[in-house]
Amino acid sequence: MRKGAAGTTQPWPTTEPEDAHPQANSQDAVGEQDAPSNPGLHKPPRKLTVTRVAARRSIELTERGFATFQRAAKADGAEESGLTSLVYATMANFATDAAIAVALANTLFFASATAESKGKVALYLLITIAPFAVIAPFVGPMLDRLQRGRRLALAGSFGLRIFIALLLIFNIDNWALYPLALCMMILSKSFSVLKSAVTPRVLPPGIDLVRTNSRLTVFGLVGGTLGAGGVAGLIAIATGSTGALLFAAVLAAAGAYLSLHIPSWVEVTEGEVPATLSYHGDDKHTEVLDPAKATDVPAKKRRQPLGRSVVTGLWGNGTIRVLTGFLTFYVAFVAKATEHRPVQQAAMLGVVGAAAAIGNFVGNATGARMKLGRPTLIVLLCTIGCVAIAALAAVFGNLIGAAVATLVAAGASALAKVSLDASIQDDLPPESIASGFGRSETVLQLSWVLGGAMGVLLPTVWWKGFAIVAGVMALGLIQTVVSYRGHSLLPGLGGNRPQHAKQEIPGAQRLGEATP
């Protein structure tokens, strides 16, 4: 006999063990343990309502979505290699850029009439993008020489953006906006260059660089640009640019924290040989090294020229980026000039934005699953397709033509970038891959800048704008084709070089001949 909780006597169990009814025992245990401290835990609400059911369902779906996201971010050994940490930091970079873009767009574009807003954006491009076009070629080489502290540099690019975002809040309506926006752009692009240099060092064993870069891009676009951009848009509607800038500062703080959690082995840069866009192998003052022979020349004195396939890929990708940069601004100004109803303007931008999102996702997904046996040919075909669709958009001269051009351009840009990454991985030796990615990022950013400037400055008539940009792209296509065939319209910057160039020592007496 034993005494119960209220002092009554109860018989001991007889021959039947306690676990003969596990369900009943477990329910009793739950009732005895949880009921006193958390009454109602794991029990349905007393009164089921649509609101309560919807809330529970939303929480459940959110938890499942977050779990799925984490599994995708950690898949294929990404957590062990450190790629997951870089994915999170990259998403923070995309998110910060999206929030800043929403804040500036709300100030420069949507808050003004057409002529006034176009003048403001043109001035913005002149003061921010023009200096960046001069600075950008030096950003990559400067960051290449950063042998230690790359995690700190990544975190620093976010930390400075916190400070600048707070300054923008108090200078959103005066001239200080433009130099502050320039600083934001430089810091964002610096993160991109550093990320490209860090990526090869967090590569999981079962994934190549092409799929790794595609994964970073997809996570950045979906979780960063689309997710944070949508939230920033809602905040801007409710509180204006100030709220969007505060949100950007919070995102930048998260990015700094995430950057510091990237594994320490990304700092190991000993033996790296910088990559160069130019080729001097036929110069008598340049020594060409034989990769089959050992050399005692320090790595910092050597240079690795990009091979013909990579240079061809850069020309093709650069041509495509002109179109994507153009569409980023041009469609918005045409919508503002031709439609005076806000709903119609938003609808036009929504159609083109949806086309860009679908094209980008399809291009990255296709590139991640394709066998890129001839990546240079893929880039060439993508470039031809973009020039053709820009010309067709000029012929149609309407929103449908612009939406189709955006869809094709976004998909081709993603697929061509994946193919360029494959060429870099195949062309360069391991000690130069990180630098090669940094160089390619700089070229593509400058091409986008050129297209963005055209999107602001060209007339807001569909056929005129697309006709001019198609003409400019045609020149880039010609250079791409010429480079693909081993020649160049620009000496030293085309395909007049070996398919896989050997390392060089600039300024040294030539000892041997380069072989194609």
Salt bridges, closest charged atoms under 4 A:
GLU16 OE2 - HIS21 NE2 3.08
GLU60 OE2 - ARG57 NH1 3.27
GLU60 OE2 - ARG64 NH2 2.64
ASP76 OD2 - ARG215 NH2 2.76
GLU79 OE2 - LYS74 NZ 3.81
ASP97 OD1 - ARG161 NH1 3.47
GLU116 OE2 - LYS120 NZ 3.80
ASP144 OD2 - ARG439 NH1 2.53
ASP208 OD2 - ARG211 NH1 3.01
GLU267 OE2 - ARG151 NE 3.36
GLU272 OE1 - ARG150 NH2 3.60
GLU272 OE2 - ARG201 NH2 1.47
GLU339 OE1 - ARG341 NH2 3.55
ASP421 OD1 - LYS417 NZ 2.77
ASP427 OD1 - HIS500 ND1 2.95
GLU441 OE2 - LYS417 NZ 3.65
GLU513 OE1 - ARG510 NH2 3.03
